[in-house]
Amino acid sequence: MTPTPNFQHPTPNPQPPSSILVTGGAGFIGSAVVRHLIKHTNHTVINVDKLTYAGNLQSLRDVADDPRYHFEQADICDRQAMEDIFTRHQPTSIMHLAAESHVDRSIDGPAEFINTNIIGTYTLLEAARKFWLSTPQPPTPNPQSPNSTPNPHSPMHHRFHHISTDEVYGDLPHPDDILGSRELGLENREGSTSPSPHSPSPIPQPPTPSPQSLFTETTPYHPSSPYSASKASSDHLVRAWHRTYGLNVVVTNCSNNYGPYHFPEKLIPLVILNALEGKPLPIYGKGDQIRDWLYVEDHARALCTVLEHGATGETYNIGGHNEKKNIEVVDTICEILQELSPVQHSTLNIQHYKELKVFVADRPGHDRRYAIDASKIQQELGWTPQETFASGLRKTVQWYLDNQWWWQPLREKYNRERLGNG
Ligand code: NAD
């Protein structure tokens, strides 16, 4: 699709009500999507979730009683269950978020990742193909001019939206590493790091990737972990079902999310909750890994924008322009906590939460840097994040302080022990 110059935000134009099947709607991002759809659109939502350790219906407490919300507990790998749900609910589109999502757990036990992320996606694609493509569907009229040819991007006309990660691209050069190679004199004048400048017939070297490089929609896939490899596989399956069978698909690849209702195995909620209890704040390696953070509600809005306005067969990268080293993230959380809930010296025997930081063995195969070029979704669809990292992180810390009812019971599922040692 050619970028639209001088993009104008679409005027509010309520879509005709559709029936959206959201997989993984009890998870962190899925629940944000479900809350967004129920609160800000007129669509019906069918939440299909197996309720693994990561699924939590409490995250949907605000919308669970809405007549447009339906819940089906089912495994996306179960073909019969998926077909029954299609028959009962006749969804017009799917937002597919169900996945095993934690890299550390994929190192300890990859099987569930292969199963849910690859076989589960395949199972859903086949169910969608059977229900949507085996019988001819009437074209959806363009709501703006009903007599014109159908809108080729006809938003809610049987669309399979696959939600993926930027981790499929592998990692980007880290500014510290590039600086290090310059300091060691390894770089030649063209900027490459060829081993011997005196070699009689030097092998041409690719230009040194710059520390400013970002993941674009055409960056080749180079996944590092069982998690990212399983997500990469699922992305390929979705694109193959578009090319081979003509399924209306759209794929999004997003950077690290953070925000309310985040299961405390992931860095930001783990640090907040450990700090509040005076427990060590584990920092992998030197803590210099860089991630590009996106507030989960900005992601949910982006996903709904892509579902409704994205072009068929296209990929959109979604990111927050917030590159931060993990150690900076931990320090900032400690500062915010110190301000919002100052350390009780008598209880924790420390003066500042930062004293709880502990450096631990790095994750095997740990990617150094992720950063997203989100210009395509901004220019073509008009989406931009609303939260800065400072505003989003403050909201997040405040949310955990205010919502113990949500996170206290999770200790039974996971007591914040170290995962991912392999
Ligand atoms: P999550 O782990 O919080 O939630 C996953 C949900 O999927 C849970 O509710 C779980 O019960 C459900 N689920 C797992 N296996 C299932 C199965 N076999 N059948 C049905 N339901 C099943 O994950 P998340 O962080 O909300 O991520 C959602 C999606 O977004 C994933 O596909 C992930 O790869 C992608 N993503 C996540 C991030 C991030 O930072 N969290 C970033 C980019 C992309």
Boltz pocket constraint, residues with backbone or C-beta under 6 A from the ligand:
constraints:
  - pocket:
      binder: B
      contacts: [[A, 23], [A, 24], [A, 25], [A, 26], [A, 27], [A, 28], [A, 29], [A, 30], [A, 48], [A, 49], [A, 50], [A, 51], [A, 52], [A, 53], [A, 54], [A, 55], [A, 56], [A, 74], [A, 75], [A, 76], [A, 77], [A, 96], [A, 97], [A, 98], [A, 99], [A, 100], [A, 101], [A, 102], [A, 116], [A, 120], [A, 163], [A, 164], [A, 165], [A, 166], [A, 231], [A, 253], [A, 254], [A, 255], [A, 256], [A, 257], [A, 258], [A, 263]]
      max_distance: 6.0
